[in-house]
């Protein structure tokens, strides 16, 4: 279980959590838990921008 008190789009702004949730879901279904890498440049930039605000 994952809980959050965040408001707004958590997964698009934190690709690390999105990747973790996808890996866990694939592993649960018996699939290889690794996906080919995607270009997460925009998501990483959004994540860093959110970190810089605090």
PyMOL Python script that loads the backbone (N, CA, C, O; Angstrom):
from pymol import cmd

cmd.read_pdbstr("""\
ATOM      1  N   UNK A   1       0.848  -1.143   0.000  1.00  0.00           N
ATOM      2  CA  UNK A   1       0.000   0.000   0.000  1.00  0.00           C
ATOM      3  C   UNK A   1       0.906   1.221   0.000  1.00  0.00           C
ATOM      4  O   UNK A   1       1.910   1.278   0.710  1.00  0.00           O
ATOM      5  N   UNK A   2       0.526   2.181  -0.806  1.00  0.00           N
ATOM      6  CA  UNK A   2       1.224   3.451  -0.856  1.00  0.00           C
ATOM      7  C   UNK A   2       0.218   4.544  -0.502  1.00  0.00           C
ATOM      8  O   UNK A   2      -0.877   4.596  -1.061  1.00  0.00           O
ATOM      9  N   UNK A   3       0.586   5.383   0.397  1.00  0.00           N
ATOM     10  CA  UNK A   3      -0.274   6.484   0.780  1.00  0.00           C
ATOM     11  C   UNK A   3       0.440   7.804   0.565  1.00  0.00           C
ATOM     12  O   UNK A   3       1.664   7.884   0.668  1.00  0.00           O
ATOM     13  N   UNK A   4      -0.319   8.822   0.271  1.00  0.00           N
ATOM     14  CA  UNK A   4       0.276  10.129   0.057  1.00  0.00           C
ATOM     15  C   UNK A   4      -0.687  11.214   0.509  1.00  0.00           C
ATOM     16  O   UNK A   4      -1.905  11.042   0.465  1.00  0.00           O
ATOM     17  N   UNK A   5      -0.137  12.302   0.931  1.00  0.00           N
ATOM     18  CA  UNK A   5      -0.930  13.461   1.282  1.00  0.00           C
ATOM     19  C   UNK A   5      -0.699  14.566   0.248  1.00  0.00           C
ATOM     20  O   UNK A   5      -1.025  15.729   0.483  1.00  0.00           O
ATOM     21  N   UNK A   6      -0.140  14.188  -0.883  1.00  0.00           N
ATOM     22  CA  UNK A   6       0.162  15.161  -1.928  1.00  0.00           C
ATOM     23  C   UNK A   6      -1.095  15.521  -2.703  1.00  0.00           C
ATOM     24  O   UNK A   6      -1.998  14.702  -2.875  1.00  0.00           O
ATOM     25  N   UNK A   7      -1.130  16.734  -3.154  1.00  0.00           N
ATOM     26  CA  UNK A   7      -2.226  17.197  -4.008  1.00  0.00           C
ATOM     27  C   UNK A   7      -1.685  17.350  -5.417  1.00  0.00           C
ATOM     28  O   UNK A   7      -0.572  17.838  -5.608  1.00  0.00           O
ATOM     29  N   UNK A   8      -2.449  16.945  -6.384  1.00  0.00           N
ATOM     30  CA  UNK A   8      -2.022  17.101  -7.770  1.00  0.00           C
ATOM     31  C   UNK A   8      -1.531  15.796  -8.359  1.00  0.00           C
ATOM     32  O   UNK A   8      -1.660  14.735  -7.748  1.00  0.00           O
ATOM     33  N   UNK A   9      -0.968  15.882  -9.549  1.00  0.00           N
ATOM     34  CA  UNK A   9      -0.556  14.678 -10.278  1.00  0.00           C
ATOM     35  C   UNK A   9       0.746  14.095  -9.731  1.00  0.00           C
ATOM     36  O   UNK A   9       1.830  14.542 -10.104  1.00  0.00           O
ATOM     37  N   UNK A  10       0.643  13.117  -8.864  1.00  0.00           N
ATOM     38  CA  UNK A  10       1.816  12.537  -8.217  1.00  0.00           C
ATOM     39  C   UNK A  10       2.665  11.748  -9.218  1.00  0.00           C
ATOM     40  O   UNK A  10       3.881  11.934  -9.270  1.00  0.00           O
ATOM     41  N   UNK A  11       2.053  10.883 -10.001  1.00  0.00           N
ATOM     42  CA  UNK A  11       2.832  10.011 -10.871  1.00  0.00           C
ATOM     43  C   UNK A  11       3.539  10.743 -12.011  1.00  0.00           C
ATOM     44  O   UNK A  11       4.712  10.460 -12.255  1.00  0.00           O
ATOM     45  N   UNK A  12       2.894  11.666 -12.722  1.00  0.00           N
ATOM     46  CA  UNK A  12       3.629  12.359 -13.784  1.00  0.00           C
ATOM     47  C   UNK A  12       4.788  13.201 -13.262  1.00  0.00           C
ATOM     48  O   UNK A  12       5.779  13.400 -13.965  1.00  0.00           O
ATOM     49  N   UNK A  13       4.668  13.687 -12.051  1.00  0.00           N
ATOM     50  CA  UNK A  13       5.730  14.533 -11.514  1.00  0.00           C
ATOM     51  C   UNK A  13       6.775  13.743 -10.735  1.00  0.00           C
ATOM     52  O   UNK A  13       7.758  14.318 -10.269  1.00  0.00           O
ATOM     53  N   UNK A  14       6.581  12.449 -10.589  1.00  0.00           N
ATOM     54  CA  UNK A  14       7.553  11.619  -9.898  1.00  0.00           C
ATOM     55  C   UNK A  14       7.684  10.286 -10.632  1.00  0.00           C
ATOM     56  O   UNK A  14       7.104   9.285 -10.211  1.00  0.00           O
ATOM     57  N   UNK A  15       8.442  10.271 -11.723  1.00  0.00           N
ATOM     58  CA  UNK A  15       8.546   9.048 -12.523  1.00  0.00           C
ATOM     59  C   UNK A  15       9.169   7.882 -11.769  1.00  0.00           C
ATOM     60  O   UNK A  15       8.987   6.730 -12.160  1.00  0.00           O
ATOM     61  N   UNK A  16       9.903   8.162 -10.692  1.00  0.00           N
ATOM     62  CA  UNK A  16      10.493   7.078  -9.912  1.00  0.00           C
ATOM     63  C   UNK A  16       9.399   6.237  -9.255  1.00  0.00           C
ATOM     64  O   UNK A  16       9.486   5.009  -9.228  1.00  0.00           O
ATOM     65  N   UNK A  17       8.387   6.892  -8.736  1.00  0.00           N
ATOM     66  CA  UNK A  17       7.268   6.161  -8.125  1.00  0.00           C
ATOM     67  C   UNK A  17       6.467   5.439  -9.193  1.00  0.00           C
ATOM     68  O   UNK A  17       6.051   4.299  -8.987  1.00  0.00           O
ATOM     69  N   UNK A  18       6.243   6.084 -10.334  1.00  0.00           N
ATOM     70  CA  UNK A  18       5.506   5.448 -11.425  1.00  0.00           C
ATOM     71  C   UNK A  18       6.227   4.184 -11.886  1.00  0.00           C
ATOM     72  O   UNK A  18       5.591   3.150 -12.093  1.00  0.00           O
ATOM     73  N   UNK A  19       7.539   4.256 -12.047  1.00  0.00           N
ATOM     74  CA  UNK A  19       8.314   3.088 -12.462  1.00  0.00           C
ATOM     75  C   UNK A  19       8.238   1.976 -11.415  1.00  0.00           C
ATOM     76  O   UNK A  19       8.112   0.802 -11.761  1.00  0.00           O
ATOM     77  N   UNK A  20       8.314   2.341 -10.159  1.00  0.00           N
ATOM     78  CA  UNK A  20       8.224   1.345  -9.085  1.00  0.00           C
ATOM     79  C   UNK A  20       6.866   0.646  -9.110  1.00  0.00           C
ATOM     80  O   UNK A  20       6.798  -0.581  -9.027  1.00  0.00           O
ATOM     81  N   UNK A  21       5.792   1.416  -9.224  1.00  0.00           N
ATOM     82  CA  UNK A  21       4.454   0.818  -9.236  1.00  0.00           C
ATOM     83  C   UNK A  21       4.265  -0.095 -10.445  1.00  0.00           C
ATOM     84  O   UNK A  21       3.667  -1.165 -10.325  1.00  0.00           O
ATOM     85  N   UNK A  22       4.769   0.316 -11.604  1.00  0.00           N
ATOM     86  CA  UNK A  22       4.668  -0.539 -12.791  1.00  0.00           C
ATOM     87  C   UNK A  22       5.465  -1.828 -12.616  1.00  0.00           C
ATOM     88  O   UNK A  22       4.993  -2.899 -12.998  1.00  0.00           O
ATOM     89  N   UNK A  23       6.654  -1.741 -12.049  1.00  0.00           N
ATOM     90  CA  UNK A  23       7.472  -2.946 -11.821  1.00  0.00           C
ATOM     91  C   UNK A  23       6.772  -3.909 -10.874  1.00  0.00           C
ATOM     92  O   UNK A  23       6.742  -5.117 -11.106  1.00  0.00           O
ATOM     93  N   UNK A  24       6.212  -3.357  -9.807  1.00  0.00           N
ATOM     94  CA  UNK A  24       5.518  -4.215  -8.838  1.00  0.00           C
ATOM     95  C   UNK A  24       4.294  -4.887  -9.464  1.00  0.00           C
ATOM     96  O   UNK A  24       4.027  -6.061  -9.206  1.00  0.00           O
ATOM     97  N   UNK A  25       3.557  -4.146 -10.278  1.00  0.00           N
ATOM     98  CA  UNK A  25       2.370  -4.714 -10.933  1.00  0.00           C
ATOM     99  C   UNK A  25       2.774  -5.810 -11.919  1.00  0.00           C
ATOM    100  O   UNK A  25       2.126  -6.855 -11.981  1.00  0.00           O
ATOM    101  N   UNK A  26       3.831  -5.581 -12.682  1.00  0.00           N
ATOM    102  CA  UNK A  26       4.292  -6.603 -13.630  1.00  0.00           C
ATOM    103  C   UNK A  26       4.777  -7.851 -12.900  1.00  0.00           C
ATOM    104  O   UNK A  26       4.456  -8.970 -13.301  1.00  0.00           O
ATOM    105  N   UNK A  27       5.549  -7.664 -11.830  1.00  0.00           N
ATOM    106  CA  UNK A  27       6.055  -8.802 -11.069  1.00  0.00           C
ATOM    107  C   UNK A  27       4.905  -9.606 -10.464  1.00  0.00           C
ATOM    108  O   UNK A  27       4.956 -10.835 -10.412  1.00  0.00           O
ATOM    109  N   UNK A  28       3.891  -8.914 -10.016  1.00  0.00           N
ATOM    110  CA  UNK A  28       2.732  -9.603  -9.422  1.00  0.00           C
ATOM    111  C   UNK A  28       2.014 -10.477 -10.450  1.00  0.00           C
ATOM    112  O   UNK A  28       1.438 -11.507 -10.102  1.00  0.00           O
ATOM    113  N   UNK A  29       2.054 -10.057 -11.725  1.00  0.00           N
ATOM    114  CA  UNK A  29       1.405 -10.811 -12.795  1.00  0.00           C
ATOM    115  C   UNK A  29       2.333 -11.871 -13.396  1.00  0.00           C
ATOM    116  O   UNK A  29       1.954 -12.552 -14.349  1.00  0.00           O
ATOM    117  N   UNK A  30       3.543 -12.015 -12.849  1.00  0.00           N
ATOM    118  CA  UNK A  30       4.473 -13.018 -13.346  1.00  0.00           C
ATOM    119  C   UNK A  30       5.265 -12.574 -14.561  1.00  0.00           C
ATOM    120  O   UNK A  30       5.922 -13.389 -15.209  1.00  0.00           O
ATOM    121  N   UNK A  31       5.209 -11.302 -14.871  1.00  0.00           N
ATOM    122  CA  UNK A  31       5.954 -10.753 -16.008  1.00  0.00           C
ATOM    123  C   UNK A  31       7.307 -10.252 -15.531  1.00  0.00           C
ATOM    124  O   UNK A  31       7.481  -9.980 -14.342  1.00  0.00           O
ATOM    125  N   UNK A  32       8.268 -10.125 -16.438  1.00  0.00           N
ATOM    126  CA  UNK A  32       9.541  -9.506 -16.042  1.00  0.00           C
ATOM    127  C   UNK A  32       9.283  -8.087 -15.540  1.00  0.00           C
ATOM    128  O   UNK A  32       8.607  -7.311 -16.215  1.00  0.00           O
ATOM    129  N   UNK A  33       9.813  -7.734 -14.361  1.00  0.00           N
ATOM    130  CA  UNK A  33       9.487  -6.432 -13.778  1.00  0.00           C
ATOM    131  C   UNK A  33      10.246  -5.256 -14.375  1.00  0.00           C
ATOM    132  O   UNK A  33      10.160  -4.140 -13.862  1.00  0.00           O
ATOM    133  N   UNK A  34      10.979  -5.489 -15.441  1.00  0.00           N
ATOM    134  CA  UNK A  34      11.738  -4.397 -16.030  1.00  0.00           C
ATOM    135  C   UNK A  34      11.170  -4.031 -17.390  1.00  0.00           C
ATOM    136  O   UNK A  34      10.853  -4.900 -18.202  1.00  0.00           O
ATOM    137  N   UNK A  35      11.047  -2.750 -17.623  1.00  0.00           N
ATOM    138  CA  UNK A  35      10.573  -2.228 -18.899  1.00  0.00           C
ATOM    139  C   UNK A  35      11.718  -1.520 -19.600  1.00  0.00           C
ATOM    140  O   UNK A  35      12.664  -1.082 -18.946  1.00  0.00           O
ATOM    141  N   UNK A  36      11.651  -1.401 -20.919  1.00  0.00           N
ATOM    142  CA  UNK A  36      12.684  -0.626 -21.597  1.00  0.00           C
ATOM    143  C   UNK A  36      12.627   0.827 -21.138  1.00  0.00           C
ATOM    144  O   UNK A  36      11.540   1.360 -20.914  1.00  0.00           O
ATOM    145  N   UNK A  37      13.772   1.469 -20.995  1.00  0.00           N
ATOM    146  CA  UNK A  37      13.771   2.857 -20.517  1.00  0.00           C
ATOM    147  C   UNK A  37      13.092   3.806 -21.502  1.00  0.00           C
ATOM    148  O   UNK A  37      13.178   3.642 -22.719  1.00  0.00           O
ATOM    149  N   UNK A  38      12.425   4.790 -20.940  1.00  0.00           N
ATOM    150  CA  UNK A  38      11.787   5.848 -21.722  1.00  0.00           C
ATOM    151  C   UNK A  38      12.537   7.149 -21.471  1.00  0.00           C
ATOM    152  O   UNK A  38      13.294   7.266 -20.507  1.00  0.00           O
ATOM    153  N   UNK A  39      12.321   8.114 -22.339  1.00  0.00           N
ATOM    154  CA  UNK A  39      12.895   9.437 -22.131  1.00  0.00           C
ATOM    155  C   UNK A  39      12.031  10.165 -21.101  1.00  0.00           C
ATOM    156  O   UNK A  39      10.945  10.649 -21.419  1.00  0.00           O
ATOM    157  N   UNK A  40      12.522  10.234 -19.879  1.00  0.00           N
ATOM    158  CA  UNK A  40      11.787  10.868 -18.782  1.00  0.00           C
ATOM    159  C   UNK A  40      12.265  12.300 -18.524  1.00  0.00           C
ATOM    160  O   UNK A  40      12.080  12.815 -17.422  1.00  0.00           O
ATOM    161  N   UNK A  41      12.864  12.938 -19.503  1.00  0.00           N
ATOM    162  CA  UNK A  41      13.448  14.264 -19.292  1.00  0.00           C
ATOM    163  C   UNK A  41      12.409  15.268 -18.783  1.00  0.00           C
ATOM    164  O   UNK A  41      12.685  16.019 -17.847  1.00  0.00           O
ATOM    165  N   UNK A  42      11.231  15.287 -19.384  1.00  0.00           N
ATOM    166  CA  UNK A  42      10.197  16.244 -18.961  1.00  0.00           C
ATOM    167  C   UNK A  42       9.719  15.932 -17.546  1.00  0.00           C
ATOM    168  O   UNK A  42       9.507  16.842 -16.744  1.00  0.00           O
ATOM    169  N   UNK A  43       9.549  14.647 -17.240  1.00  0.00           N
ATOM    170  CA  UNK A  43       9.089  14.256 -15.917  1.00  0.00           C
ATOM    171  C   UNK A  43      10.147  14.557 -14.851  1.00  0.00           C
ATOM    172  O   UNK A  43       9.817  15.010 -13.755  1.00  0.00           O
ATOM    173  N   UNK A  44      11.416  14.304 -15.177  1.00  0.00           N
ATOM    174  CA  UNK A  44      12.497  14.596 -14.239  1.00  0.00           C
ATOM    175  C   UNK A  44      12.584  16.106 -13.997  1.00  0.00           C
ATOM    176  O   UNK A  44      12.812  16.540 -12.868  1.00  0.00           O
ATOM    177  N   UNK A  45      12.406  16.899 -15.046  1.00  0.00           N
ATOM    178  CA  UNK A  45      12.425  18.359 -14.894  1.00  0.00           C
ATOM    179  C   UNK A  45      11.280  18.823 -13.999  1.00  0.00           C
ATOM    180  O   UNK A  45      11.470  19.703 -13.159  1.00  0.00           O
ATOM    181  N   UNK A  46      10.094  18.242 -14.171  1.00  0.00           N
ATOM    182  CA  UNK A  46       8.950  18.604 -13.319  1.00  0.00           C
ATOM    183  C   UNK A  46       9.223  18.203 -11.875  1.00  0.00           C
ATOM    184  O   UNK A  46       8.898  18.946 -10.949  1.00  0.00           O
ATOM    185  N   UNK A  47       9.815  17.040 -11.685  1.00  0.00           N
ATOM    186  CA  UNK A  47      10.147  16.571 -10.333  1.00  0.00           C
ATOM    187  C   UNK A  47      11.148  17.523  -9.671  1.00  0.00           C
ATOM    188  O   UNK A  47      10.972  17.900  -8.512  1.00  0.00           O
ATOM    189  N   UNK A  48      12.179  17.904 -10.394  1.00  0.00           N
ATOM    190  CA  UNK A  48      13.181  18.818  -9.833  1.00  0.00           C
ATOM    191  C   UNK A  48      12.586  20.195  -9.544  1.00  0.00           C
ATOM    192  O   UNK A  48      12.950  20.833  -8.557  1.00  0.00           O
ATOM    193  N   UNK A  49      11.680  20.652 -10.394  1.00  0.00           N
ATOM    194  CA  UNK A  49      11.030  21.942 -10.162  1.00  0.00           C
ATOM    195  C   UNK A  49      10.210  21.916  -8.880  1.00  0.00           C
ATOM    196  O   UNK A  49      10.188  22.890  -8.127  1.00  0.00           O
ATOM    197  N   UNK A  50       9.528  20.783  -8.636  1.00  0.00           N
ATOM    198  CA  UNK A  50       8.730  20.662  -7.413  1.00  0.00           C
ATOM    199  C   UNK A  50       9.625  20.618  -6.184  1.00  0.00           C
ATOM    200  O   UNK A  50       9.295  21.201  -5.151  1.00  0.00           O
ATOM    201  N   UNK A  51      10.767  19.924  -6.293  1.00  0.00           N
ATOM    202  CA  UNK A  51      11.693  19.885  -5.167  1.00  0.00           C
ATOM    203  C   UNK A  51      12.278  21.266  -4.866  1.00  0.00           C
ATOM    204  O   UNK A  51      12.496  21.617  -3.707  1.00  0.00           O
ATOM    205  N   UNK A  52      12.525  22.033  -5.906  1.00  0.00           N
ATOM    206  CA  UNK A  52      13.116  23.360  -5.745  1.00  0.00           C
ATOM    207  C   UNK A  52      12.139  24.333  -5.085  1.00  0.00           C
ATOM    208  O   UNK A  52      12.566  25.322  -4.489  1.00  0.00           O
ATOM    209  N   UNK A  53      10.859  24.069  -5.182  1.00  0.00           N
ATOM    210  CA  UNK A  53       9.862  24.968  -4.589  1.00  0.00           C
ATOM    211  C   UNK A  53       9.842  24.876  -3.074  1.00  0.00           C
ATOM    212  O   UNK A  53       9.344  25.783  -2.408  1.00  0.00           O
ATOM    213  N   UNK A  54      10.370  23.802  -2.525  1.00  0.00           N
ATOM    214  CA  UNK A  54      10.300  23.613  -1.070  1.00  0.00           C
ATOM    215  C   UNK A  54      11.583  23.995  -0.481  1.00  0.00           C
ATOM    216  O   UNK A  54      11.752  23.916   0.736  1.00  0.00           O
TER     217      UNK A  54
END
""", "prot")
cmd.dss("prot")
cmd.show_as("cartoon", "prot")
cmd.util.cbc("prot")
cmd.orient("prot")
